Amino acid sequence: MKTILVDDVMLDMRLFEIKCADMPDFEIVGKFTDPAEALEFSAHNVVEFALLDIDMPGMSGMELAVRLRSLWPGVIIVFVTAHPRFAVEALRMKADYIVFKPFDRDDIADVLERAKLLQKRQEKRIYFHTFGCFEMLADGKPVHFRSAKARELMALCVWYEGRNVSIYDMIERLWDGSESKSTGNTGYRRTIKELSDTLRDCGAEEIFVRERGNCRIRRELVSCDYYEFWEGKPDAVARFDGRFLSEYPWAESAIYPMCEKKKIILG
């Protein structure tokens, strides 16, 4: 995990630094006594795990945590503080854990183990590959769709990232140019059913929501290289080679912003 340490008294973080160096899961990419410098660094570099002192001059660890989450929504936040009165506020802002000073090596080992578990829990049983050709995996195994249109609708829902896909969107994207719109006007119901049946076959019905006039994916229940890319995860950024949902012309508009984002991340 790409890790930053932020404390106006960096000596307090020395034990964390030593322990992280012994654990291959953690890579300290930045150490800061100034929260503003930590925030500036995080705006241009991937941060997956942040150990933050709470009581710091200029910007509190609480404020820094909120700003880090706006940059990296999946970042694991652990607060370090000598003041128990901050515990309730830390929990309210959904910190992942809090450790109190003075701490010892056992406390540090506990924090780092919790961070690894939290990262593992973020992994979902349903995974979508979008770089190149579209593929859905359930528990690591490819899912076979009832029809090509059901597969394409799944890809469209993934691209919409949990937003509603209306009937109009389906017809415009899935039937534009290849089949008549009249076919789409009658075929979308069959396609939605075929997709629902496919998801039932692999025990993943809960990721798909059908409502009157639209459908959507429950993004929080799935993982996807496209989502990981926009979260700035290094392996996803490295894997993107300019191809995205290659079979589907409607996805081409996503490629340019992704290429620009990769340039910014890689500097």
NUFIMI-681403 format. One record per residue (C-alpha): residue in three letters; residue number from 1; y, z, x. Coordinates in Angstrom, 1 decimal, padded with zeros to 4 digits. Layout:
<rs>
r type=ALA seq=NUM Y=Y Z=Z X=X
...
</rs>
This chain:
<rs>
r type=MET seq=1 Y=000.0 Z=000.0 X=000.0
r type=LYS seq=2 Y=003.5 Z=-000.9 X=001.2
r type=THR seq=3 Y=005.0 Z=002.6 X=001.5
r type=ILE seq=4 Y=008.6 Z=003.9 X=002.0
r type=LEU seq=5 Y=009.6 Z=007.5 X=002.8
r type=VAL seq=6 Y=013.1 Z=008.7 X=001.7
r type=ASP seq=7 Y=014.4 Z=012.1 X=002.5
r type=ASP seq=8 Y=017.8 Z=013.1 X=003.9
r type=VAL seq=9 Y=015.9 Z=015.4 X=006.3
r type=MET seq=10 Y=013.3 Z=013.0 X=007.7
r type=LEU seq=11 Y=011.6 Z=015.8 X=009.6
r type=ASP seq=12 Y=010.2 Z=017.0 X=006.3
r type=MET seq=13 Y=008.4 Z=013.7 X=005.9
r type=ARG seq=14 Y=006.9 Z=013.7 X=009.4
r type=LEU seq=15 Y=003.5 Z=015.1 X=008.2
r type=PHE seq=16 Y=003.3 Z=012.3 X=005.6
r type=GLU seq=17 Y=004.0 Z=009.7 X=008.2
r type=ILE seq=18 Y=001.3 Z=011.1 X=010.5
r type=LYS seq=19 Y=-001.3 Z=011.2 X=007.7
r type=CYS seq=20 Y=-000.4 Z=007.7 X=006.4
r type=ALA seq=21 Y=-000.9 Z=006.4 X=009.9
r type=ASP seq=22 Y=-004.6 Z=007.6 X=009.8
r type=MET seq=23 Y=-005.3 Z=005.9 X=006.4
r type=PRO seq=24 Y=-005.7 Z=002.1 X=006.4
r type=ASP seq=25 Y=-004.7 Z=001.9 X=002.7
r type=PHE seq=26 Y=-001.1 Z=002.9 X=003.5
r type=GLU seq=27 Y=001.4 Z=001.0 X=005.5
r type=ILE seq=28 Y=004.8 Z=002.6 X=006.1
r type=VAL seq=29 Y=007.3 Z=-000.2 X=005.9
r type=GLY seq=30 Y=010.4 Z=001.9 X=005.8
r type=LYS seq=31 Y=011.8 Z=005.4 X=006.5
r type=PHE seq=32 Y=015.2 Z=006.3 X=005.2
r type=THR seq=33 Y=017.6 Z=009.3 X=005.2
r type=ASP seq=34 Y=020.1 Z=007.3 X=003.0
r type=PRO seq=35 Y=018.8 Z=006.4 X=-000.5
r type=ALA seq=36 Y=021.2 Z=003.5 X=-000.7
r type=GLU seq=37 Y=019.7 Z=002.0 X=002.4
r type=ALA seq=38 Y=016.2 Z=002.4 X=000.9
r type=LEU seq=39 Y=017.4 Z=000.6 X=-002.2
r type=GLU seq=40 Y=018.8 Z=-002.2 X=-000.2
r type=PHE seq=41 Y=015.6 Z=-002.6 X=001.7
r type=SER seq=42 Y=013.5 Z=-002.5 X=-001.5
r type=ALA seq=43 Y=015.6 Z=-005.3 X=-003.0
r type=HIS seq=44 Y=014.3 Z=-007.7 X=-000.3
r type=ASN seq=45 Y=010.9 Z=-006.2 X=000.6
r type=VAL seq=46 Y=007.8 Z=-005.3 X=-001.3
r type=VAL seq=47 Y=007.4 Z=-001.6 X=-002.1
r type=GLU seq=48 Y=004.2 Z=-000.4 X=-003.8
r type=PHE seq=49 Y=004.4 Z=003.4 X=-003.1
r type=ALA seq=50 Y=007.5 Z=005.5 X=-002.6
r type=LEU seq=51 Y=007.7 Z=009.2 X=-001.5
r type=LEU seq=52 Y=011.1 Z=010.4 X=-002.5
r type=ASP seq=53 Y=013.0 Z=013.7 X=-002.0
r type=ILE seq=54 Y=014.8 Z=014.6 X=-005.2
r type=ASP seq=55 Y=017.9 Z=016.5 X=-004.0
r type=MET seq=56 Y=019.8 Z=014.1 X=-001.7
r type=PRO seq=57 Y=023.5 Z=013.4 X=-001.3
r type=GLY seq=58 Y=025.0 Z=010.3 X=-002.8
r type=MET seq=59 Y=022.0 Z=009.3 X=-004.9
r type=SER seq=60 Y=019.3 Z=011.6 X=-006.1
r type=GLY seq=61 Y=015.7 Z=010.7 X=-005.8
r type=MET seq=62 Y=015.6 Z=010.5 X=-009.6
r type=GLU seq=63 Y=018.2 Z=007.7 X=-009.7
r type=LEU seq=64 Y=016.6 Z=006.0 X=-006.8
r type=ALA seq=65 Y=013.2 Z=006.0 X=-008.6
r type=VAL seq=66 Y=014.7 Z=004.4 X=-011.7
r type=ARG seq=67 Y=016.2 Z=001.7 X=-009.6
r type=LEU seq=68 Y=013.0 Z=001.1 X=-007.7
r type=ARG seq=69 Y=011.1 Z=000.7 X=-010.9
r type=SER seq=70 Y=013.6 Z=-001.9 X=-012.0
r type=LEU seq=71 Y=012.8 Z=-003.9 X=-008.9
r type=TRP seq=72 Y=009.1 Z=-003.1 X=-008.7
r type=PRO seq=73 Y=007.7 Z=-002.1 X=-012.1
r type=GLY seq=74 Y=004.3 Z=-001.1 X=-010.7
r type=VAL seq=75 Y=005.6 Z=001.0 X=-007.9
r type=ILE seq=76 Y=003.9 Z=004.4 X=-007.6
r type=ILE seq=77 Y=006.5 Z=007.2 X=-007.4
r type=VAL seq=78 Y=005.8 Z=010.6 X=-005.9
r type=PHE seq=79 Y=008.6 Z=013.2 X=-005.6
r type=VAL seq=80 Y=008.9 Z=015.7 X=-002.9
r type=THR seq=81 Y=011.1 Z=018.7 X=-003.5
r type=ALA seq=82 Y=011.7 Z=022.4 X=-002.7
r type=HIS seq=83 Y=013.1 Z=023.0 X=-006.2
r type=PRO seq=84 Y=010.6 Z=023.6 X=-009.0
r type=ARG seq=85 Y=013.4 Z=023.2 X=-011.5
r type=PHE seq=86 Y=013.3 Z=019.5 X=-011.0
r type=ALA seq=87 Y=009.6 Z=019.2 X=-012.2
r type=VAL seq=88 Y=010.4 Z=018.7 X=-015.9
r type=GLU seq=89 Y=013.0 Z=016.0 X=-015.2
r type=ALA seq=90 Y=010.6 Z=014.3 X=-012.8
r type=LEU seq=91 Y=007.9 Z=014.2 X=-015.5
r type=ARG seq=92 Y=010.3 Z=012.9 X=-018.1
r type=MET seq=93 Y=011.1 Z=009.9 X=-016.0
r type=LYS seq=94 Y=007.4 Z=009.2 X=-015.7
r type=ALA seq=95 Y=006.9 Z=010.1 X=-012.0
r type=ASP seq=96 Y=003.3 Z=009.7 X=-010.9
r type=TYR seq=97 Y=003.2 Z=013.0 X=-009.1
r type=ILE seq=98 Y=005.3 Z=015.8 X=-007.6
r type=VAL seq=99 Y=004.6 Z=017.9 X=-004.5
r type=PHE seq=100 Y=006.6 Z=021.0 X=-003.6
r type=LYS seq=101 Y=007.9 Z=021.9 X=-000.1
r type=PRO seq=102 Y=006.7 Z=023.5 X=002.0
r type=PHE seq=103 Y=003.5 Z=021.5 X=001.9
r type=ASP seq=104 Y=000.5 Z=021.3 X=004.2
r type=ARG seq=105 Y=-002.0 Z=018.6 X=005.3
r type=ASP seq=106 Y=-004.2 Z=019.4 X=002.2
r type=ASP seq=107 Y=-001.3 Z=018.7 X=-000.1
r type=ILE seq=108 Y=-000.6 Z=015.4 X=001.7
r type=ALA seq=109 Y=-004.2 Z=014.4 X=001.5
r type=ASP seq=110 Y=-004.2 Z=015.1 X=-002.2
r type=VAL seq=111 Y=-001.1 Z=013.1 X=-002.8
r type=LEU seq=112 Y=-002.4 Z=010.1 X=-001.0
r type=GLU seq=113 Y=-005.8 Z=010.2 X=-002.7
r type=ARG seq=114 Y=-004.0 Z=010.3 X=-006.1
r type=ALA seq=115 Y=-001.9 Z=007.3 X=-005.1
r type=LYS seq=116 Y=-005.1 Z=005.3 X=-004.3
r type=LEU seq=117 Y=-006.6 Z=006.3 X=-007.6
r type=LEU seq=118 Y=-003.5 Z=005.3 X=-009.5
r type=GLN seq=119 Y=-003.5 Z=001.9 X=-007.9
r type=LYS seq=120 Y=-007.1 Z=001.4 X=-008.7
r type=ARG seq=121 Y=-006.5 Z=002.4 X=-012.4
r type=GLN seq=122 Y=-003.9 Z=-000.3 X=-012.6
r type=GLU seq=123 Y=-006.7 Z=-002.9 X=-012.2
r type=LYS seq=124 Y=-007.9 Z=-004.3 X=-015.5
r type=ARG seq=125 Y=-011.3 Z=-005.7 X=-016.5
r type=ILE seq=126 Y=-009.7 Z=-009.0 X=-017.6
r type=TYR seq=127 Y=-008.1 Z=-011.1 X=-014.9
r type=PHE seq=128 Y=-006.4 Z=-014.5 X=-015.2
r type=HIS seq=129 Y=-006.1 Z=-017.1 X=-012.4
r type=THR seq=130 Y=-003.1 Z=-019.4 X=-013.0
r type=PHE seq=131 Y=-002.5 Z=-020.7 X=-009.4
r type=GLY seq=132 Y=-004.1 Z=-024.1 X=-009.6
r type=CYS seq=133 Y=-006.5 Z=-024.5 X=-012.6
r type=PHE seq=134 Y=-006.6 Z=-021.8 X=-015.3
r type=GLU seq=135 Y=-009.5 Z=-019.4 X=-015.3
r type=MET seq=136 Y=-010.3 Z=-016.2 X=-017.2
r type=LEU seq=137 Y=-012.6 Z=-013.6 X=-015.7
r type=ALA seq=138 Y=-014.2 Z=-010.7 X=-017.5
r type=ASP seq=139 Y=-015.6 Z=-008.1 X=-015.2
r type=GLY seq=140 Y=-015.4 Z=-010.7 X=-012.4
r type=LYS seq=141 Y=-017.4 Z=-013.3 X=-014.3
r type=PRO seq=142 Y=-015.9 Z=-016.6 X=-015.6
r type=VAL seq=143 Y=-015.3 Z=-016.8 X=-019.4
r type=HIS seq=144 Y=-016.5 Z=-020.0 X=-021.1
r type=PHE seq=145 Y=-014.3 Z=-021.0 X=-024.0
r type=ARG seq=146 Y=-015.4 Z=-022.4 X=-027.3
r type=SER seq=147 Y=-013.2 Z=-025.4 X=-026.9
r type=ALA seq=148 Y=-010.6 Z=-026.9 X=-024.5
r type=LYS seq=149 Y=-007.8 Z=-026.1 X=-027.0
r type=ALA seq=150 Y=-008.9 Z=-022.5 X=-027.1
r type=ARG seq=151 Y=-008.7 Z=-022.3 X=-023.4
r type=GLU seq=152 Y=-005.3 Z=-023.9 X=-023.3
r type=LEU seq=153 Y=-004.0 Z=-021.6 X=-026.0
r type=MET seq=154 Y=-005.2 Z=-018.6 X=-023.9
r type=ALA seq=155 Y=-003.3 Z=-020.1 X=-020.9
r type=LEU seq=156 Y=-000.2 Z=-020.5 X=-023.1
r type=CYS seq=157 Y=-000.4 Z=-016.9 X=-024.2
r type=VAL seq=158 Y=-000.7 Z=-015.7 X=-020.6
r type=TRP seq=159 Y=002.4 Z=-017.7 X=-019.6
r type=TYR seq=160 Y=004.3 Z=-016.2 X=-022.5
r type=GLU seq=161 Y=003.6 Z=-012.8 X=-020.9
r type=GLY seq=162 Y=003.1 Z=-010.9 X=-024.2
r type=ARG seq=163 Y=005.9 Z=-012.6 X=-026.2
r type=ASN seq=164 Y=005.0 Z=-014.1 X=-029.5
r type=VAL seq=165 Y=003.6 Z=-017.7 X=-029.4
r type=SER seq=166 Y=004.6 Z=-019.2 X=-032.7
r type=ILE seq=167 Y=002.8 Z=-021.9 X=-034.6
r type=TYR seq=168 Y=005.6 Z=-024.3 X=-033.7
r type=ASP seq=169 Y=005.1 Z=-023.4 X=-030.0
r type=MET seq=170 Y=001.3 Z=-024.1 X=-030.2
r type=ILE seq=171 Y=001.8 Z=-027.5 X=-031.9
r type=GLU seq=172 Y=004.5 Z=-028.6 X=-029.5
r type=ARG seq=173 Y=002.7 Z=-027.5 X=-026.3
r type=LEU seq=174 Y=-001.0 Z=-028.1 X=-027.2
r type=TRP seq=175 Y=-000.7 Z=-031.3 X=-029.2
r type=ASP seq=176 Y=002.5 Z=-033.0 X=-027.9
r type=GLY seq=177 Y=001.7 Z=-036.5 X=-026.5
r type=SER seq=178 Y=-002.1 Z=-036.2 X=-026.5
r type=GLU seq=179 Y=-002.8 Z=-036.1 X=-030.3
r type=SER seq=180 Y=-000.7 Z=-036.5 X=-033.4
r type=LYS seq=181 Y=001.4 Z=-033.6 X=-034.7
r type=SER seq=182 Y=-000.5 Z=-033.9 X=-038.0
r type=THR seq=183 Y=-003.7 Z=-033.0 X=-036.1
r type=GLY seq=184 Y=-001.9 Z=-030.0 X=-034.6
r type=ASN seq=185 Y=-000.7 Z=-028.9 X=-038.0
r type=THR seq=186 Y=-004.2 Z=-028.5 X=-039.2
r type=GLY seq=187 Y=-006.0 Z=-027.8 X=-035.8
r type=TYR seq=188 Y=-004.1 Z=-024.6 X=-034.7
r type=ARG seq=189 Y=-006.0 Z=-022.4 X=-037.2
r type=ARG seq=190 Y=-009.3 Z=-023.6 X=-035.8
r type=THR seq=191 Y=-008.1 Z=-023.1 X=-032.3
r type=ILE seq=192 Y=-007.0 Z=-019.6 X=-032.9
r type=LYS seq=193 Y=-010.4 Z=-018.8 X=-034.4
r type=GLU seq=194 Y=-012.2 Z=-020.4 X=-031.5
r type=LEU seq=195 Y=-010.1 Z=-018.3 X=-029.1
r type=SER seq=196 Y=-010.8 Z=-015.1 X=-031.1
r type=ASP seq=197 Y=-014.5 Z=-015.9 X=-031.1
r type=THR seq=198 Y=-014.5 Z=-016.5 X=-027.3
r type=LEU seq=199 Y=-012.8 Z=-013.1 X=-026.7
r type=ARG seq=200 Y=-015.3 Z=-011.4 X=-029.0
r type=ASP seq=201 Y=-018.1 Z=-012.9 X=-027.0
r type=CYS seq=202 Y=-016.9 Z=-011.2 X=-023.8
r type=GLY seq=203 Y=-015.8 Z=-008.0 X=-025.5
r type=ALA seq=204 Y=-012.1 Z=-008.6 X=-025.0
r type=GLU seq=205 Y=-010.8 Z=-008.9 X=-028.6
r type=GLU seq=206 Y=-008.3 Z=-006.1 X=-027.9
r type=ILE seq=207 Y=-006.2 Z=-008.3 X=-025.6
r type=PHE seq=208 Y=-005.3 Z=-010.8 X=-028.3
r type=VAL seq=209 Y=-003.1 Z=-010.1 X=-031.3
r type=ARG seq=210 Y=-003.0 Z=-012.4 X=-034.4
r type=GLU seq=211 Y=-000.1 Z=-012.1 X=-036.8
r type=ARG seq=212 Y=001.3 Z=-014.2 X=-039.5
r type=GLY seq=213 Y=002.8 Z=-017.3 X=-038.0
r type=ASN seq=214 Y=002.2 Z=-016.3 X=-034.3
r type=CYS seq=215 Y=-000.2 Z=-014.8 X=-031.8
r type=ARG seq=216 Y=000.2 Z=-013.1 X=-028.4
r type=ILE seq=217 Y=-001.6 Z=-011.4 X=-025.5
r type=ARG seq=218 Y=-001.3 Z=-007.7 X=-024.8
r type=ARG seq=219 Y=-000.1 Z=-008.0 X=-021.3
r type=GLU seq=220 Y=-000.6 Z=-004.3 X=-020.5
r type=LEU seq=221 Y=-004.3 Z=-004.7 X=-020.9
r type=VAL seq=222 Y=-004.8 Z=-007.6 X=-018.4
r type=SER seq=223 Y=-004.2 Z=-008.6 X=-014.8
r type=CYS seq=224 Y=-003.0 Z=-012.0 X=-013.6
r type=ASP seq=225 Y=-001.9 Z=-013.6 X=-010.4
r type=TYR seq=226 Y=001.2 Z=-014.9 X=-012.1
r type=TYR seq=227 Y=002.2 Z=-011.4 X=-013.1
r type=GLU seq=228 Y=001.4 Z=-010.0 X=-009.7
r type=PHE seq=229 Y=003.5 Z=-012.7 X=-008.1
r type=TRP seq=230 Y=006.6 Z=-011.7 X=-010.1
r type=GLU seq=231 Y=005.9 Z=-008.0 X=-009.3
r type=GLY seq=232 Y=006.1 Z=-009.1 X=-005.6
r type=LYS seq=233 Y=002.6 Z=-008.2 X=-004.6
r type=PRO seq=234 Y=002.1 Z=-009.6 X=-001.1
r type=ASP seq=235 Y=-001.4 Z=-011.1 X=-001.7
r type=ALA seq=236 Y=-000.2 Z=-012.9 X=-004.9
r type=VAL seq=237 Y=002.9 Z=-014.2 X=-003.1
r type=ALA seq=238 Y=000.7 Z=-015.5 X=-000.3
r type=ARG seq=239 Y=-001.8 Z=-017.2 X=-002.6
r type=PHE seq=240 Y=000.8 Z=-019.2 X=-004.5
r type=ASP seq=241 Y=000.9 Z=-022.7 X=-003.0
r type=GLY seq=242 Y=003.1 Z=-024.5 X=-005.5
r type=ARG seq=243 Y=000.4 Z=-025.0 X=-008.1
r type=PHE seq=244 Y=000.5 Z=-023.3 X=-011.5
r type=LEU seq=245 Y=-001.6 Z=-024.1 X=-014.5
r type=SER seq=246 Y=-002.2 Z=-027.5 X=-013.1
r type=GLU seq=247 Y=-003.9 Z=-029.0 X=-016.1
r type=TYR seq=248 Y=-001.0 Z=-028.3 X=-018.4
r type=PRO seq=249 Y=002.3 Z=-030.3 X=-018.2
r type=TRP seq=250 Y=004.1 Z=-027.7 X=-020.3
r type=ALA seq=251 Y=003.8 Z=-025.2 X=-017.4
r type=GLU seq=252 Y=005.6 Z=-027.4 X=-014.8
r type=SER seq=253 Y=009.0 Z=-025.8 X=-015.4
r type=ALA seq=254 Y=007.6 Z=-022.5 X=-014.0
r type=ILE seq=255 Y=006.9 Z=-023.9 X=-010.6
r type=TYR seq=256 Y=010.5 Z=-024.3 X=-009.2
r type=PRO seq=257 Y=011.6 Z=-020.7 X=-009.8
r type=MET seq=258 Y=008.4 Z=-019.4 X=-008.3
r type=CYS seq=259 Y=008.9 Z=-021.5 X=-005.2
r type=GLU seq=260 Y=012.4 Z=-020.1 X=-004.9
r type=LYS seq=261 Y=011.2 Z=-016.6 X=-005.4
r type=LYS seq=262 Y=008.6 Z=-017.0 X=-002.6
r type=LYS seq=263 Y=011.3 Z=-018.3 X=-000.2
r type=ILE seq=264 Y=013.4 Z=-015.2 X=-000.9
r type=ILE seq=265 Y=010.5 Z=-012.8 X=-000.5
r type=LEU seq=266 Y=009.3 Z=-014.4 X=002.7
r type=GLY seq=267 Y=012.9 Z=-014.6 X=004.0
</rs>
